[in-house]
């Protein structure tokens, strides 16, 4: 019988909703992951934190890095593959990661293959990740969105996230910052404060 090193974080259990499973990435996911992170419509919103992944070898290397990084992170932070339950297809990736520079704020985020857009999967993912975070004594999570990414801004607002301002604190970019607290989780925010120029791009 082996015992786990108490200094090593416990494995993250899969998070399961009606249609989705959020589970640890595996190197064998590389072809599906490349379809997401190598897709120009996804990659345009990733830079400069992450560039478009060019090929399968680079995707495998990146997945190995993500797997190792997640294993070192204290709960509830980590990276997950988003998998449909009905056909087991990997359709995206999700994160709960400390935001630089101070690593005090926890970012919630997702990337979906364009074929999976418009089906409510981002909302389902957000609710699972936020519930996981709040169950681990996190008071609030943040989404940071480029001003031109109106699709992502609309999605986070539908999940009850509230715009709290524009900031260049993270990644050296001017970004829209949205916050979700546990009391907001089940509330849509159709009348919440909107960023300036929302929907004009």
N, C-alpha and C positions, 0 to 999 in steps of 0.2 A: 504494500500500500504506500502510495506517495502522498506527501503533504505539500500543500501550496505555500510558497514563500509569502509570509504576511505582508511583505513590502511590495508584492506584485498585485496590482489591482485585479479584482475578480473579473472573469470573462463577462462581457455584456450579453445578457440574454436577448434573443430576438424580440422585437416589438411587433405585435400583430394587431391589425385592424380588420375591418370587414373585407377589404380587398387587397391589402398590402402586408408584406413582411419586411421589416427593417432588420437586416442581419449584418454580421461582420463581412467585410470584403474578403474574397479569396483570389489568389493569383489566377485561378481558372476563369475568373470573371472578366479577364482582360479583353476578349473580343467584344463583349457587350459594353464594357466600360469605354472602349475606344469609340464605339458608336455614339456615345454620349459626349465624352470630353474631347473627342476629335472632330465633333460636328461644329461647323462654323457658327451656326445660330446659337449654340450654347457657349462656345469659347469666347464670343465677342464680349460677354459680360464677365468673364473670369479674369482677364488681364487687369492689373499687373500681378496680382497675387498668384495667378497661374496662367500659363500660356496654353494654347491649343496643343493637344497631345498629337505628335506627328505619325506615330506608327505603333504596331503591336508590342515591339520590344520596349519602347519608352513607356507604354501603358503598364506592362508587367512590372517594370522597375518602380513606377510610381505607386502601384498597388502594394508592392512589398514595403515601400516607405510608409504608406498609410497604415498598413497592418501593424508594423512595428511601432509607429507613433501612437496608434490607438491603444496598444498594449501597455504603453508607458503612462497614459493619461489617467488621472484620478476620475472616478465617476462623478458626474454623469457625462463628461466630455467624450467625444469620439467621432468616428466616421462610420457610416453604414451604407450598404447597398440597398436600394429600394427594389423589391421584387414583387411582381404580381402573384397573388395566391393561386389564381385559376390556372395559369399556364407556366408559372415559375420563371417568367422572363424578367431579367434585370432591366428596369426601365429608367433608373436614375441613381443618384447618390445623395446622401444627406449628411449634415454635419451639426455638431454642437462643439464649438471650438472657442477657446479664449481669444479675445480680440487684442491685437497689439495696439499701442506699445506696452500697456501696463498689465495685460492679461487679467484684468479685473472683471471685465464684462464678458458675457457668454453669448456668442453669435449662434443663431439658429439659421440654417440655410439648406437649400436643396438645388439640384440640377436634374432636369428630366430630359430624356430624348424628345425631340420635337413631335414625334408620333404619339407621345403620351400627354401632350399639352391639351388642355381644355376638358379634362375628364375628372377634375377635382382631386387628382392625386397629390398635388402640392399641399392642398388644405388638409388632407388626411395625414400626410407626413408631418406637417407642422403640429397638428394636434397630438400625434404620438410622441414626437420629440419633446414638446413642451410639457406634456404630462409626465414623461420620464424625468425631465429636469426638475419639475416642481416636486416630484416624489423624493428627490434627493436634496431637499432643503435649498434649492435655488429660488430666489425671490422673483427674478425677472430675467428675460432673455431678450436679445436685440437682433434685429435684422438690419443690415446695411445695404442700401439699394442705390445704384447709379441713377441720377436724375432722369435719364432717358429711358430707363427700364420700367415703363408703365405697367407692363404685365406683372412683374414681380411686386411692384408697389400695390397694385389692385389685389393681388393674392394675399399679401400680408394683412391688408386692411380687412378683407373678408374673414380673416381668422381672428379678428378682434384686436389686432395690433394697432397701436396709436402712434402717429407721427409725432416725434418729439423735437425735431429740428434738423438743420443741415450742419454737418460737421466735417472738418478735414483732419480729425483726430486719428482716424484709422486708415492705414495703407497709404497715407500721403495724398489722398484723393478727396475731393468734395463729394460727400455722399449724403443721401437721405437716411435718417436714423429712425427706426420704428421700435417700439417697446411692447412687450407682452408680459403682463403679470398674471398670476394664477386666477385672480378674480375676473380677468378679461377672457379667459380661455374659451368659454362657451358663448361669448357674445360677439356677434358681428358688429361692425362699426360703420354703418352706412353714413352716419352723420358726424364721424370723427373729423378732427382737423386735418385738412389736406395740405400737402406740400405746395409751395408756390409753383405755378405753371403746370400743375398736375394735369396730365392728359393732353397737353398741347404739343408734345413731341411726336 
